[in-house]
């Protein structure tokens, strides 16, 4: 199916959505098969191009979700995020066209994006988080500190990726807790990105989704401003569009007015929320 440009940074078909380098005023809801996805992406500074990108594709036998965050402290952040998202989109359409294996296509997309970003030779970098949902099974793939969480209907956090960063590893090792990490002066540092010679891809375990579970993909604009238990609690409640508005609204409030515990890191903000039903 030919791709159709709807406007700057926005590309859709009847079966996919791509948003790169653009800022939405409100979250956008997409029905993919029998599931619901809500997407939101917005740059923090209106004078600077949003360096995040998101995409979702109906694979026919499953759904692909992707989120990239171009490294803002390096040149070419938006270009790197665009390369990452487009590599994943290419992989998704190869799967649909040729019947290629989904996991193999996703892993190849990471490598392809990494090679293309390195070929820019300007020091550009991007994170990339991808989720594949086939039937009721979810699996995550990520490089960097963009994350994936799965919460149950009652707000129990069923799964969360480990950020590829010093603070992310410190939490995983039990050296510091999440509250300490979110207040840490070096929480912005990242140790694994697309665009590096030693990029690595972390593959999550298969997660069996219940019908009322919610999956969240997020850039650090959300993850550095909200605790994981807050994300789980807000994401599980009510219609998915409203849940996304609550998450992004709280993150934006904290960016503009840091709280007493020093939460409040201004950044581009992107999220994808998924539920395995129409809601």
C-alpha positions in Angstrom: 0.0 0.0 0.0 1.5 3.4 -0.9 2.3 5.7 2.0 0.5 9.0 2.2 1.9 12.2 3.8 -0.8 14.0 5.8 1.4 16.9 6.9 4.9 17.7 8.3 6.3 14.6 10.0 3.0 12.6 9.8 2.6 9.6 7.6 -0.4 7.2 7.7 -2.1 4.5 5.8 -5.1 2.6 6.9 -2.8 0.3 8.8 0.0 2.5 10.3 1.0 5.8 11.9 4.3 7.6 11.7 5.1 10.8 13.6 8.6 12.2 13.5 9.9 15.7 14.2 6.4 17.0 14.8 4.4 18.1 17.9 0.8 17.1 18.5 -1.6 19.3 20.5 -3.5 16.2 21.8 -2.9 12.5 21.8 -4.0 10.6 18.7 -6.1 7.4 19.0 -5.7 4.6 16.4 -7.7 1.3 16.2 -5.5 -1.5 14.9 -7.5 -4.7 14.4 -9.1 -5.4 17.7 -6.7 -3.3 19.7 -6.3 0.4 20.6 -3.1 2.5 20.4 -2.8 6.1 21.5 0.2 8.1 20.4 1.5 11.4 21.6 4.7 13.3 20.8 5.6 16.9 21.5 8.8 18.9 21.7 9.5 20.8 24.9 10.8 23.9 23.3 8.6 25.3 20.5 11.6 27.0 18.9 13.4 23.7 18.5 12.3 20.7 16.4 11.0 17.7 18.4 13.7 15.1 18.3 11.4 12.2 19.2 9.5 9.9 16.8 6.8 7.2 17.2 5.2 4.7 14.9 2.7 1.8 15.0 1.9 -0.7 12.3 -0.8 -3.4 12.0 1.1 -6.5 10.8 -2.1 -8.4 10.2 -1.1 -11.2 12.6 0.1 -8.7 15.2 1.0 -5.1 16.0 4.4 -3.3 16.0 5.0 -0.2 18.1 8.2 1.9 18.0 9.6 4.9 19.7 12.9 6.7 19.2 14.5 9.6 21.0 17.3 11.5 19.2 20.1 12.5 21.5 19.6 16.2 22.1 23.1 16.9 23.3 24.6 15.7 20.1 24.2 16.9 16.5 21.6 15.4 14.2 19.3 14.2 16.9 16.1 14.5 14.9 17.8 12.9 11.8 18.9 9.9 14.0 15.4 9.4 15.4 14.0 9.6 11.9 16.4 7.0 10.6 15.5 4.7 13.5 11.8 5.0 13.0 12.0 4.6 9.3 14.2 1.4 9.6 11.5 -0.1 11.8 8.8 0.9 9.4 10.7 -0.7 6.5 11.0 -3.9 8.5 7.3 -3.9 9.3 6.4 -3.6 5.6 8.9 -6.3 4.7 7.1 -8.6 7.2 3.7 -7.8 5.7 4.9 -8.1 2.1 7.3 -11.1 2.3 6.1 -12.9 5.4 9.5 -12.5 7.0 10.0 -13.5 10.6 9.1 -10.6 12.8 11.9 -10.9 15.3 14.6 -11.3 12.6 13.2 -8.2 10.8 13.2 -6.1 14.0 16.8 -7.0 14.9 17.9 -6.3 11.4 16.2 -2.9 11.6 18.2 -2.0 14.7 21.4 -2.9 12.9 20.4 -1.1 9.7 19.5 2.1 11.7 22.7 1.9 13.6 24.8 1.6 10.4 22.9 4.5 8.8 23.3 6.8 11.8 27.0 6.0 12.0 27.4 6.7 8.3 26.3 10.3 9.0 29.7 10.7 10.6 28.5 13.7 12.7 28.2 12.0 16.1 24.4 11.6 15.9 22.7 9.1 18.2 19.2 7.9 19.1 17.5 5.5 21.4 15.0 2.9 20.0 12.3 0.9 21.7 10.2 -1.6 19.8 7.3 -3.8 20.9 5.8 -6.7 18.9 2.4 -8.0 20.0 1.3 -11.3 18.4 -1.9 -12.7 19.7 -1.7 -12.1 23.5 2.1 -12.2 23.6 4.2 -9.0 23.9 8.0 -8.8 23.5 10.2 -5.8 23.8 13.4 -4.8 22.1 15.4 -1.7 23.1 18.6 0.2 23.0 18.9 3.2 25.2 16.8 4.7 28.0 13.4 4.8 26.1 11.4 2.2 28.0 8.6 -0.3 27.9 6.2 -1.0 30.8 3.2 -3.3 31.2 0.7 -2.7 33.9 -2.3 -4.8 35.0 -5.8 -3.5 35.5 -5.2 -3.0 39.2 -2.0 -1.0 38.7 0.5 -3.8 39.3 3.6 -3.3 37.2 4.0 -6.6 35.4 7.1 -5.7 33.4 9.6 -2.9 32.9 12.7 -2.6 30.8 16.0 -1.5 32.3 17.3 1.8 31.1 20.7 1.5 29.5 22.2 4.2 31.7 24.3 4.4 34.8 21.2 5.2 37.0 19.2 2.4 35.2 21.8 -0.2 36.0 22.2 1.1 39.5 18.4 0.6 40.1 18.6 -2.9 38.6 21.6 -3.8 40.9 19.9 -2.5 44.0 22.5 0.3 44.5 19.9 3.0 44.4 16.1 3.1 44.3 14.0 4.8 41.6 13.4 7.9 43.7 17.1 8.4 44.2 17.8 7.8 40.5 15.2 10.3 39.4 16.8 12.9 41.6 20.4 12.1 40.5 22.4 14.8 38.8 23.5 12.3 36.1 20.2 10.8 35.2 20.5 12.2 31.7 23.5 10.1 30.9 23.0 7.1 28.6 25.4 4.2 27.9 23.9 2.4 24.8 22.6 4.1 21.7 22.1 3.7 18.0 24.9 5.4 16.3 27.7 3.7 18.3 30.2 1.1 17.4 29.1 -1.2 20.3 25.3 -0.8 20.1 23.5 -3.7 21.7 19.9 -4.8 21.6 18.2 -6.0 24.7 15.4 -8.5 24.1 12.7 -8.8 26.8 10.9 -12.0 27.8 7.6 -12.8 26.3 4.8 -11.3 28.3 1.3 -12.8 28.2 -1.1 -9.9 28.1 -4.4 -10.1 29.9 -7.4 -8.4 28.1 -7.3 -5.3 30.4 -3.5 -4.9 30.6 -1.9 -1.7 29.2 1.5 -1.5 27.6 3.4 1.8 27.6 6.3 2.9 25.5 7.9 6.2 26.6 10.8 8.5 26.1 12.7 9.9 29.1 10.4 13.0 28.9 7.9 10.8 30.7 10.3 8.3 32.5 12.5 11.0 34.1 9.4 12.9 35.4 7.2 10.2 36.8 7.8 7.2 39.0 7.0 3.8 37.5 4.2 3.3 40.0 2.6 6.6 39.0 2.8 5.6 35.3 1.2 2.2 36.1 -1.6 3.8 38.1 -2.4 6.5 35.6 -2.1 4.2 32.5 -4.5 1.6 33.8 -7.5 3.8 34.4 -10.4 4.7 32.0 -10.3 5.1 28.3 -6.8 5.0 26.8 -7.0 8.5 25.3 -7.8 9.9 28.8 -5.0 7.9 30.4 -2.5 9.3 27.9 -3.7 12.8 28.6 -3.3 12.3 32.3 0.3 10.9 31.9 1.4 13.6 29.6 -0.3 16.3 31.6 1.5 15.4 34.8 4.8 15.1 33.1 4.4 18.5 31.5 3.4 20.0 34.9 6.5 18.7 36.5 8.8 19.9 33.7 7.4 23.4 34.2 7.3 23.4 38.0 9.7 20.9 39.6 8.4 19.2 42.7 10.0 19.2 46.1 11.8 15.9 45.4 13.4 17.6 42.4 11.4 15.8 39.8 11.1 18.1 36.8 13.4 17.5 33.8 12.5 19.5 30.7 12.6 17.3 27.6 10.7 16.2 24.5 7.8 13.9 25.5 6.6 10.9 23.5 4.4 7.9 24.5 2.6 5.1 22.9 -0.1 3.3 24.9 -1.6 -0.1 23.9 -4.5 -2.2 25.1 -5.5 -5.5 23.4 -9.1 -4.3 22.9 -11.0 -1.4 21.5 -11.5 1.2 24.2 
